[in-house]
Amino acid sequence: MLIEISNLTKKYIMGEMEVPALIDINLQIKKNEYVAIMGPSGSGKSTLMNILGCLDTPTTGHYFFNGTDVSTLDDDSLSAMRNKEIGFIFQNFNLLPRLSSLQNVELPLIYSGVPAHERKERALSALEKVGLSSRVGHKPTELSGGQKQRVAIARALVTSPGILLADEPTGALDSKTGEDIMRLFHDLHQEGNTIILITHEQEIANYADRNIYIKDGSIHSDQINGNKTQVKQSSSLINIQ
């Protein structure tokens, strides 16, 4: 099992009040699954994402990633796991504006101490995988929204992480570009990547194989997606708008 969460709770202290964000979460995700976690604002899905991404720790319970009890790791170990095992993809891309596409994709490898020649080779390969070989020298201001998100996806892929964790990855894109990005996720999943997608949109969740719905800090449903959106493979590598 790649991810196993057992009896997990997360509480925040606000003044004299204790506010529960997650309540008794039990969850298992296998390698190469494509999972969408849904829920309205305030449901707890962002808190769960932060814990899955080793950006936060639970109050009680356990989170095992590939056999490691993440709940017991210190800050340095959490940071190392984030850099090595988790590829983050954010709604607003989080690219550094003064760096080229190639340099943005290289960043996680710099933090890992990968030599310059190998960094460049791996970053170029990641950009080619997302259809951006012709944009390696462009800065974010010279790219469209869809191209920026592809750079962000390449950056997430470059360390060959255990999971791709995507937080509202189409939220800043128009519908057509969003469809292109979701086709790219489909292709990446077909290549063997484990993808966890956080969204509040059912039409985006329909691309995943499994839908988990969170409400008021608890999992209300967890089911195989019978309405999975069918997409054409490889088409995402053609349109780079």
C-alpha positions in Angstrom: 0.0 0.0 0.0 1.5 3.4 -1.0 -0.6 5.5 1.4 -2.3 4.3 4.6 -4.0 6.7 7.0 -5.5 5.3 10.2 -7.7 7.0 12.8 -6.3 10.4 11.9 -7.6 13.7 13.4 -6.4 17.2 13.0 -7.4 20.0 15.4 -6.5 23.7 15.5 -6.5 25.9 18.5 -8.2 29.2 18.0 -8.1 31.3 21.1 -9.6 29.1 23.8 -11.5 27.0 21.3 -10.4 23.7 19.8 -11.6 23.4 16.2 -11.6 20.0 14.5 -10.5 20.0 10.8 -10.3 16.3 10.3 -12.2 13.6 12.3 -11.2 9.9 12.4 -10.0 9.7 8.8 -9.2 6.2 7.5 -7.8 6.0 3.9 -5.8 3.7 1.7 -4.4 4.6 -1.7 -2.5 2.1 -3.9 0.4 2.8 -6.2 -0.8 4.0 -9.6 -4.2 5.0 -8.4 -5.8 8.2 -9.8 -7.9 9.7 -6.9 -9.9 12.9 -6.7 -10.6 14.3 -3.2 -13.7 16.5 -3.3 -15.5 18.7 -0.8 -16.9 22.2 -0.3 -14.8 25.1 1.2 -14.1 24.3 4.8 -14.7 20.6 4.4 -11.2 19.6 5.4 -9.9 18.6 2.0 -7.1 21.2 2.1 -6.0 20.1 5.5 -5.9 16.5 4.3 -3.9 17.6 1.3 -1.4 19.3 3.5 -1.0 16.2 5.6 -0.7 14.0 2.5 2.0 16.4 1.2 3.9 16.4 4.5 3.2 20.1 4.9 1.4 19.5 8.2 1.1 16.7 10.8 -1.9 15.1 12.4 -3.0 15.7 15.9 -3.7 12.0 16.5 -3.5 8.9 14.3 -1.0 7.7 11.7 0.0 8.4 8.2 2.2 5.8 6.5 3.8 6.6 3.1 5.4 3.6 1.4 5.8 2.0 4.8 7.2 5.0 6.6 5.2 6.5 9.5 5.2 10.1 8.4 3.5 11.1 11.7 6.7 10.5 13.6 9.1 12.4 11.3 10.9 15.6 12.4 10.9 18.8 10.2 14.1 17.9 8.3 12.8 14.4 7.5 9.5 15.8 6.4 11.3 18.3 4.1 13.4 15.5 2.6 10.3 13.4 2.0 8.5 16.3 0.3 11.3 17.0 -2.0 11.9 13.3 -3.0 8.5 11.6 -2.9 5.9 14.3 -3.6 5.4 16.3 -6.7 3.2 19.4 -6.0 1.1 21.1 -8.6 -0.7 24.2 -7.5 -3.6 26.3 -8.8 -1.5 29.4 -9.3 1.6 27.5 -10.7 4.1 29.0 -8.1 6.8 29.6 -10.7 9.6 32.0 -10.0 9.1 34.9 -12.4 12.8 35.6 -13.1 13.7 32.1 -14.0 13.2 30.3 -17.3 11.0 27.2 -17.7 14.2 25.1 -17.6 15.5 26.8 -14.4 12.1 26.5 -12.7 12.0 22.8 -13.4 15.6 22.3 -12.2 14.8 23.8 -8.7 13.8 20.6 -6.9 17.0 18.9 -8.2 19.1 21.8 -6.9 17.7 21.3 -3.4 18.5 17.6 -3.7 22.1 18.3 -4.7 21.9 16.8 -8.2 24.9 17.8 -10.4 24.3 20.6 -12.9 24.7 18.4 -16.0 22.2 15.8 -14.7 19.8 18.5 -13.6 19.6 20.0 -17.1 19.2 16.7 -18.7 16.4 15.6 -16.4 14.6 19.0 -16.6 14.8 19.0 -20.4 13.3 15.4 -20.4 10.5 16.5 -18.1 9.6 19.5 -20.2 9.6 17.3 -23.3 7.2 15.0 -21.6 4.7 17.8 -21.1 5.1 19.1 -24.6 7.2 22.2 -23.9 10.5 21.5 -25.5 10.2 24.7 -27.5 9.6 26.8 -24.4 12.6 25.9 -22.2 14.1 29.4 -22.3 10.9 31.3 -21.8 10.1 33.0 -18.5 6.6 32.7 -16.9 5.6 36.1 -18.2 6.2 34.8 -21.7 3.9 31.8 -21.3 0.1 31.2 -21.4 -1.7 29.9 -18.4 -1.7 26.4 -19.8 2.0 26.5 -20.5 2.7 27.7 -17.0 0.8 24.8 -15.6 2.8 22.4 -17.8 6.0 23.8 -16.5 4.7 23.3 -13.0 3.8 19.7 -13.9 7.3 19.1 -15.3 8.8 20.5 -12.1 6.6 18.1 -10.1 7.7 15.2 -12.3 11.5 15.9 -12.4 12.3 14.1 -9.1 10.3 11.0 -10.1 8.1 11.3 -7.0 6.0 8.6 -5.5 2.8 10.7 -5.9 1.7 13.8 -7.9 -0.4 15.9 -5.6 -2.5 18.5 -7.6 -4.4 21.2 -5.7 -7.2 22.7 -8.0 -4.8 22.4 -11.0 -7.3 23.9 -13.5 -8.7 26.6 -11.1 -6.8 29.4 -12.8 -7.4 28.2 -16.4 -10.2 28.6 -18.9 -12.3 25.5 -19.6 -10.5 24.5 -22.9 -7.0 24.8 -21.4 -8.3 23.0 -18.3 -9.4 20.1 -20.5 -5.9 20.0 -22.1 -4.3 19.8 -18.6 -6.6 17.0 -17.5 -5.7 15.0 -20.7 -2.1 15.4 -19.7 -2.8 14.1 -16.2 -4.6 11.1 -17.9 -1.5 10.4 -20.0 0.8 10.7 -16.9 -1.4 8.2 -15.0 -1.3 5.8 -18.0 2.5 6.0 -17.7 2.3 4.7 -14.1 2.1 7.9 -12.0 0.0 7.9 -8.8 -2.1 11.1 -8.9 -4.1 12.6 -6.0 -6.3 15.5 -7.2 -7.9 18.0 -4.9 -10.9 19.7 -6.4 -14.4 21.1 -5.7 -15.6 20.5 -9.2 -17.3 17.3 -10.1 -16.5 17.6 -13.8 -12.8 17.6 -12.9 -13.2 14.8 -10.4 -14.8 12.8 -13.2 -11.4 12.3 -14.9 -10.2 10.3 -11.9 -10.8 6.5 -11.3 -11.9 7.0 -7.7 -13.7 9.8 -6.0 -13.5 10.6 -2.3 -15.9 13.1 -0.8 -15.2 15.0 2.4 -17.7 17.0 4.4 -17.3 18.5 7.9 -13.9 16.9 8.3 -15.1 13.3 7.7 -15.1 11.0 4.6 -18.7 10.8 3.5 -18.1 8.6 0.4 -15.3 6.7 -1.3 -16.2 5.0 -4.5 -15.0 4.0 -7.9 -15.9 6.6 -10.4 -18.6 5.1 -12.7 -18.9 8.4 -14.6 -15.2 8.6 -15.5 -14.6 11.1 -18.4 -13.1 9.4 -21.4 -10.1 11.2 -22.9 -7.9 10.8 -26.0 -4.4 9.8 -25.1 -1.4 11.9 -26.2 -3.6 14.8 -27.5 -2.4 16.9 -24.6 1.1 16.9 -26.0 -0.1 18.6 -29.2 -2.0 21.6 -27.9 0.3 23.8 -25.7 -1.9 26.9 -25.5 
